[in-house]
Amino acid sequence: MSLQDNVGARSVDLEIKAPVQDFPKRGQCQPQLDPPQPNMNLGRRRFVLASAVAGIGGAAAALVHDGELGGPARTFRGSVPWVAGTADVPPGASGSGYVYFAIAEAAFVEAAVQRLIPNDPLGPGAVEAGVPFFLDRQLAGRFGRGDDYFLGGPWPKGTPEQGYQSRFNPAQLYRAAIAAIDKYVGTNFNGAPFSKLAAADQDSVLKGLESGEIKLDGGVESKVFFAMLLQNTKEGYFSDPIYGGNKDMGAWKMIGFPGAHYDYKEWVQRHGERVPFPPVGLKGRPAWTEA
């Protein structure tokens, strides 16, 4: 999915996770989007819209499919063993409540993402759009496990060109970082957790994480965690609703993105025109099934 025509997304720089002293063997690398480093003085919604990148559902991944990194090689003889339209069906997110986040972790995530994308007259905020639910389901799955990340040592500090450099998989990074942040906040804000701080103080902490001024315990780099949190928040906000975020396609409606229609060829040369279709996700929309 690309939002470039709608929000002027920046180019995507692909990075490869690799140890500092050596590169992994072919098949062990994970492309990782280079998250932008925002200026928190900018309007949050303006920044998020301007920096939304192609591949919004980058964190949203299913079980290993044919053709995916790590997909098993198989030999077929005779007729093809599949039915048209059934291959690589998106798994979606189901259920309610959190399956990965503990209560305190959920409180932090809800507070943090709501400061990154607050509600305003233009559209829903991150919590209203279901971003915390999206993050919970992603961290509980293969993205959270780091299935396609190279996580082997050594772990000396790398360069930006080398991408993600950590002994933590994403789920471990969130868990360790949230605990470390609440410890820092408790020490510096009279024992209160991040979720209970005033909005101005929450913004101050987020700016400190973004800049790296706040030093966290437990081997967590604050800048690395903030970059991942921001990137994953944008992914959840603009992803297809099948993955649990972008509830009711509110973010797509806000920017006029019509979604996963099967055919846009008549619009390829019609630059600057608004596509007059209602948004539709990968699962379709209710109006398609009405009698």
TITORZA-740510 format. One record per residue (C-alpha): residue number from 1; z, y, x; chain. Coordinates in steps of 0.2 Angstrom, whole numbers. Each point is the difference from the previous one (the first is absolute). Last residue first. Example, Ala and Ser with C-alpha at 12.3 -4.5 7.8 and 13.67 -1.06 7.14 Angstrom:
2
NODE   pos      c3      c2      c1   unit
NODE     2      36      -5      68      A
NODE     1       3     -17      -6      A
# end
This chain:
291
NODE   pos      c3      c2      c1   unit
NODE   291      -3     -40    -143      A
NODE   290       9       8      15      A
NODE   289      -3      -9      16      A
NODE   288      -8      14      10      A
NODE   287      11      13      -7      A
NODE   286      15      -8       8      A
NODE   285      -6       4      18      A
NODE   284      -8     -11      14      A
NODE   283      10     -11      11      A
NODE   282      -7       8      16      A
NODE   281       5      17      -7      A
NODE   280      -9      12     -12      A
NODE   279       0      19      -1      A
NODE   278      -9       8     -15      A
NODE   277     -18       4       5      A
NODE   276      -7      18       0      A
NODE   275      -4       0      19      A
NODE   274       2      18       5      A
NODE   273     -15       7       9      A
NODE   272       2       6      18      A
NODE   271     -14     -11       7      A
NODE   270     -12      -8     -12      A
NODE   269      -9     -11      12      A
NODE   268      10     -16      -1      A
NODE   267       4       3     -18      A
NODE   266     -13     -12      -8      A
NODE   265       6     -13      12      A
NODE   264      18       0      -6      A
NODE   263       1     -18      -6      A
NODE   262      15     -12      -3      A
NODE   261      13      13      -4      A
NODE   260      15      -2      11      A
NODE   259       8      17      -2      A
NODE   258      -5      16      -9      A
NODE   257       8      12      12      A
NODE   256       3      17      -8      A
NODE   255      14       6      12      A
NODE   254      14      -1     -13      A
NODE   253      -7     -15     -10      A
NODE   252       0     -10      16      A
NODE   251      18       4       4      A
NODE   250       5      -4     -18      A
NODE   249      -9     -17       0      A
NODE   248      13      -6     -13      A
NODE   247      11      -3      15      A
NODE   246      -7       4      16      A
NODE   245      10     -14       8      A
NODE   244       3     -18      -4      A
NODE   243     -14      -9       9      A
NODE   242     -11      -1     -15      A
NODE   241       1      19      -2      A
NODE   240     -14       2      13      A
NODE   239       7      10      14      A
NODE   238       2      19       0      A
NODE   237      19       2       0      A
NODE   236       4     -17       8      A
NODE   235     -11       4      15      A
NODE   234       7      18       1      A
NODE   233      17      -7       1      A
NODE   232      -5     -13      13      A
NODE   231      -7      13      11      A
NODE   230      16      11      -2      A
NODE   229      12     -14       3      A
NODE   228     -10      -6      15      A
NODE   227      -1      17       9      A
NODE   226      19       2      -4      A
NODE   225       4     -17       8      A
NODE   224     -10       4      16      A
NODE   223       7      17       1      A
NODE   222      18      -6      -2      A
NODE   221      -1     -13      14      A
NODE   220      12     -14      -5      A
NODE   219       9     -10      14      A
NODE   218      16      -2     -11      A
NODE   217       5      18       1      A
NODE   216     -10      15      -5      A
NODE   215      -4      16       9      A
NODE   214      -4      14     -11      A
NODE   213     -12      12       9      A
NODE   212     -14     -12      -2      A
NODE   211     -11      13      -8      A
NODE   210      -3     -10     -16      A
NODE   209      18      -6      -1      A
NODE   208       7      18       2      A
NODE   207     -12       6     -13      A
NODE   206       7     -14     -12      A
NODE   205      18       5       4      A
NODE   204      -4      18      -4      A
NODE   203      -9      -4     -16      A
NODE   202      15     -10      -6      A
NODE   201      11      14       4      A
NODE   200     -10      12     -11      A
NODE   199      -1     -13     -14      A
NODE   198      19      -1       0      A
NODE   197       7     -16       7      A
NODE   196       5     -15     -10      A
NODE   195     -15     -11       4      A
NODE   194       3       2      19      A
NODE   193      17      -7      -1      A
NODE   192      16      12       0      A
NODE   191      13      -2      13      A
NODE   190       3      18       4      A
NODE   189     -19       4       4      A
NODE   188      -1      -3      18      A
NODE   187       8     -17       2      A
NODE   186      -6      -6     -17      A
NODE   185     -17       6       3      A
NODE   184      -2      -9      17      A
NODE   183       7     -17      -8      A
NODE   182     -12       3     -15      A
NODE   181     -14       1      13      A
NODE   180       5     -15      10      A
NODE   179       1     -11     -16      A
NODE   178     -17       7      -6      A
NODE   177      -8      -3      17      A
NODE   176       6     -18       2      A
NODE   175      -5      -5     -18      A
NODE   174     -17       9       1      A
NODE   173      -4      -7      18      A
NODE   172       5     -17      -5      A
NODE   171     -13       0     -15      A
NODE   170     -13       8      11      A
NODE   169       2     -14      14      A
NODE   168      12       6      14      A
NODE   167      -3      -3      18      A
NODE   166     -10      16       0      A
NODE   165     -16       8       7      A
NODE   164     -12       5     -14      A
NODE   163     -15       8       7      A
NODE   162      -6      -1      18      A
NODE   161      -9      17       0      A
NODE   160      17       9      -4      A
NODE   159       6      -6      17      A
NODE   158      13     -14       2      A
NODE   157      19       0       3      A
NODE   156       5     -16       8      A
NODE   155       0     -15     -12      A
NODE   154      -5     -16      10      A
NODE   153      -1      -9     -12      A
NODE   152      -8      -8     -15      A
NODE   151      -2       9     -17      A
NODE   150     -19      -1      -2      A
NODE   149      -2       5     -18      A
NODE   148     -10     -11     -12      A
NODE   147      14      -9      -8      A
NODE   146      11      15       1      A
NODE   145      13      -7     -11      A
NODE   144       0      16     -11      A
NODE   143     -19      -1      -1      A
NODE   142       1     -18      -5      A
NODE   141      12       2     -14      A
NODE   140      17       7      -4      A
NODE   139      -4      17       8      A
NODE   138     -15       2     -11      A
NODE   137       9      -4     -16      A
NODE   136      14      13       5      A
NODE   135     -12      13       5      A
NODE   134     -10      -1     -17      A
NODE   133      16       0     -10      A
NODE   132       6      16      10      A
NODE   131     -18       8      -3      A
NODE   130       1      -2     -19      A
NODE   129      -9      16      -5      A
NODE   128      16       7      -7      A
NODE   127       8      -3      16      A
NODE   126     -14       8      10      A
NODE   125      -1      16     -10      A
NODE   124     -12       1     -15      A
NODE   123     -14      13      -2      A
NODE   122      -5      18       1      A
NODE   121      15       8      -9      A
NODE   120      11      -7      14      A
NODE   119      10     -16       4      A
NODE   118       4      -2      19      A
NODE   117     -10      -9      13      A
NODE   116       9       0      16      A
NODE   115      17       4      -7      A
NODE   114      -2     -13     -13      A
NODE   113      -5     -12      14      A
NODE   112      17       3       8      A
NODE   111      11      -1     -15      A
NODE   110      -8     -16      -7      A
NODE   109       0      -8      17      A
NODE   108      19       4       4      A
NODE   107       6      -6     -17      A
NODE   106     -11     -16       2      A
NODE   105       9      -3      17      A
NODE   104      17       2      -7      A
NODE   103      -3     -12     -15      A
NODE   102      -9     -13      12      A
NODE   101     -18       1       1      A
NODE   100     -10     -17       1      A
NODE    99      -2      -6     -18      A
NODE    98       2      16     -10      A
NODE    97      -1       2     -18      A
NODE    96     -14      -6     -12      A
NODE    95     -12     -14       1      A
NODE    94     -18      -1       7      A
NODE    93     -10       8      14      A
NODE    92     -19      -4       1      A
NODE    91      -8     -15       8      A
NODE    90     -17       7       2      A
NODE    89     -13     -14      -4      A
NODE    88      -7      -6      16      A
NODE    87     -13     -11      -8      A
NODE    86       0      -2     -18      A
NODE    85     -16      10      -5      A
NODE    84     -12     -14       2      A
NODE    83       8     -17       0      A
NODE    82       3      -9      16      A
NODE    81      -3     -16       9      A
NODE    80     -18       3       5      A
NODE    79     -10     -16      -3      A
NODE    78      -3     -13      13      A
NODE    77      10       2      16      A
NODE    76      13      13       5      A
NODE    75       8       2      17      A
NODE    74      16      11       2      A
NODE    73       7      13      12      A
NODE    72      16       7      -5      A
NODE    71       3      18      -3      A
NODE    70      10       8      14      A
NODE    69      -8      17      -2      A
NODE    68      -8       0     -17      A
NODE    67     -17      -8      -2      A
NODE    66       7     -14     -12      A
NODE    65      16       7      -7      A
NODE    64      18       0       7      A
NODE    63      12       4     -13      A
NODE    62       0      18      -7      A
NODE    61       0      17       7      A
NODE    60       4      17      -5      A
NODE    59       5      10      15      A
NODE    58     -18       6       2      A
NODE    57      -1       4     -18      A
NODE    56      -5      18       4      A
NODE    55     -15      -6      10      A
NODE    54      -7      17       3      A
NODE    53      13      14       4      A
NODE    52      10      12     -10      A
NODE    51       4      15      11      A
NODE    50      -6      14     -11      A
NODE    49       9      -8     -16      A
NODE    48      16      -3       9      A
NODE    47       0      17       8      A
NODE    46      -3       9     -16      A
NODE    45      13     -10      -9      A
NODE    44      13       4      13      A
NODE    43      -4      19       1      A
NODE    42       0       3      19      A
NODE    41      17       4       8      A
NODE    40       2     -19       4      A
NODE    39     -14       1      12      A
NODE    38      -8     -17       0      A
NODE    37      -2     -12      14      A
NODE    36     -15     -11      -6      A
NODE    35       1     -19       0      A
NODE    34     -13      -9      11      A
NODE    33      -5     -14     -10      A
NODE    32       4     -17       8      A
NODE    31     -13     -14       4      A
NODE    30      10     -16       4      A
NODE    29      -4     -10      15      A
NODE    28       3     -18       2      A
NODE    27     -18      -7      -3      A
NODE    26      -6       4      18      A
NODE    25      14      -3      13      A
NODE    24      13      13       1      A
NODE    23      -2      15      12      A
NODE    22      11       2      15      A
NODE    21      13      12       8      A
NODE    20       4      11     -15      A
NODE    19       0     -14     -13      A
NODE    18     -14       2     -13      A
NODE    17      -1       6     -17      A
NODE    16     -18       7      -2      A
NODE    15      -3      17      -7      A
NODE    14     -13       5     -12      A
NODE    13      -3      19      -3      A
NODE    12      -5       4     -17      A
NODE    11      -9      16      -3      A
NODE    10      10      13     -11      A
NODE     9       0       0     -19      A
NODE     8      -9      14      -8      A
NODE     7       9      -3     -17      A
NODE     6     -13      -5     -12      A
NODE     5     -15      -6      10      A
NODE     4      11      -8      13      A
NODE     3      10     -10     -13      A
NODE     2      -6     -17       6      A
NODE     1       4     -17      -7      A
# end
